[in-house]
Amino acid sequence: MNKKIILLIFIYLFTFNMVLIAGNKDLNLSSAIDNVISSIAKRSLSESERDGIILMREEEKLTRDVYLKLYEKWSLNIFQNIAKSEITHMGAVALLINRYELEDPVKEDVIT
């Protein structure tokens, strides 16, 4: 197999797993993520680590917004499920931003 096909399969499997997790009402992912982040020893971050956290927050919001717009246009549950995963990701990065007292680039959490 060529590398492009392997990458596409990996992306599909990762996305599928995230959709399954997001759709499982029995999991309290927010709480679990908070526990994991809280258990990590706090240390000072390099400038590139701080920039990376901020970039992740922006990317997760953009991805969430795209999938919500796709759901709005096409009404396919897969888009809504992926958006739910992105909301979880946004929350995890927000926890990191709060933990390290960084300025959150998402001032108003509105779909753009």
C-alpha positions as CSV (number, residue, x, y, z in Angstrom):
1,M,0.0,0.0,0.0
2,N,1.2,3.5,-0.6
3,K,1.6,6.0,2.2
4,K,-1.4,8.1,1.1
5,I,-3.8,5.1,1.5
6,I,-2.3,4.2,4.9
7,L,-2.7,7.8,6.1
8,L,-6.3,7.9,4.9
9,I,-7.1,4.6,6.7
10,F,-5.5,5.9,9.9
11,I,-7.5,9.1,9.7
12,Y,-10.7,7.2,9.1
13,L,-10.1,4.8,12.0
14,F,-9.2,7.7,14.3
15,T,-12.3,9.7,13.4
16,F,-14.5,6.6,13.7
17,N,-13.2,5.9,17.2
18,M,-13.7,9.6,18.2
19,V,-17.3,9.4,17.0
20,L,-18.0,6.3,19.0
21,I,-16.5,7.8,22.1
22,A,-18.5,11.1,21.6
23,G,-21.7,9.1,21.1
24,N,-21.3,7.0,24.3
25,K,-23.4,8.8,26.9
26,D,-21.9,6.6,29.7
27,L,-18.5,8.1,29.5
28,N,-17.8,11.3,31.4
29,L,-14.9,12.4,29.2
30,S,-14.7,15.9,30.5
31,S,-14.2,14.6,34.0
32,A,-11.7,12.0,32.9
33,I,-9.6,14.5,30.9
34,D,-9.7,17.0,33.8
35,N,-8.4,14.2,36.1
36,V,-5.5,13.3,33.7
37,I,-4.5,16.9,33.2
38,S,-4.6,17.6,37.0
39,S,-2.5,14.6,37.7
40,I,0.4,15.8,35.5
41,A,3.0,17.7,37.4
42,K,2.8,21.4,36.5
43,R,6.1,22.8,35.1
44,S,7.0,25.9,33.2
45,L,6.4,25.8,29.5
46,S,8.6,26.9,26.7
47,E,7.4,29.5,24.3
48,S,6.9,26.9,21.6
49,E,4.8,24.8,24.0
50,R,2.6,27.8,24.9
51,D,2.2,28.7,21.2
52,G,1.3,25.1,20.5
53,I,-1.4,25.0,23.1
54,I,-2.9,28.3,21.8
55,L,-2.7,26.9,18.2
56,M,-4.4,23.7,19.2
57,R,-7.3,25.7,20.8
58,E,-7.8,27.6,17.6
59,E,-7.6,24.5,15.4
60,E,-10.1,22.6,17.5
61,K,-12.6,25.5,17.4
62,L,-12.2,25.8,13.6
63,T,-12.7,22.1,13.2
64,R,-15.8,22.1,15.4
65,D,-17.2,25.1,13.6
66,V,-16.7,23.4,10.2
67,Y,-18.4,20.2,11.3
68,L,-21.3,22.1,12.8
69,K,-21.8,24.0,9.6
70,L,-21.6,20.7,7.6
71,Y,-24.3,19.3,9.9
72,E,-26.4,22.4,9.5
73,K,-26.2,22.1,5.7
74,W,-26.5,18.3,5.3
75,S,-28.2,17.1,8.5
76,L,-25.9,14.0,8.6
77,N,-25.3,12.7,12.2
78,I,-21.7,11.9,11.4
79,F,-21.0,15.7,11.3
80,Q,-22.7,16.3,14.5
81,N,-20.9,13.4,16.2
82,I,-17.5,14.6,15.0
83,A,-18.4,18.2,16.2
84,K,-19.1,16.7,19.7
85,S,-15.6,15.2,19.7
86,E,-14.1,18.5,18.7
87,I,-16.0,20.1,21.6
88,T,-14.3,17.6,23.9
89,H,-10.9,18.4,22.4
90,M,-11.6,22.2,22.8
91,G,-12.5,21.6,26.5
92,A,-9.3,19.6,27.1
93,V,-7.1,22.4,25.6
94,A,-9.1,25.0,27.6
95,L,-8.1,23.0,30.7
96,L,-4.5,23.3,29.7
97,I,-4.9,27.0,29.0
98,N,-6.4,27.5,32.5
99,R,-3.8,25.3,34.2
100,Y,-0.9,27.3,32.7
101,E,-2.7,30.6,33.0
102,L,-2.4,31.4,29.2
103,E,-4.7,33.8,27.4
104,D,-7.5,31.9,25.7
105,P,-7.7,32.9,22.0
106,V,-11.4,31.9,22.0
107,K,-12.9,35.1,23.5
108,E,-16.5,34.4,22.5
109,D,-17.3,30.8,21.8
110,V,-19.5,31.4,18.7
111,I,-19.6,29.5,15.5
112,T,-17.9,31.5,12.8
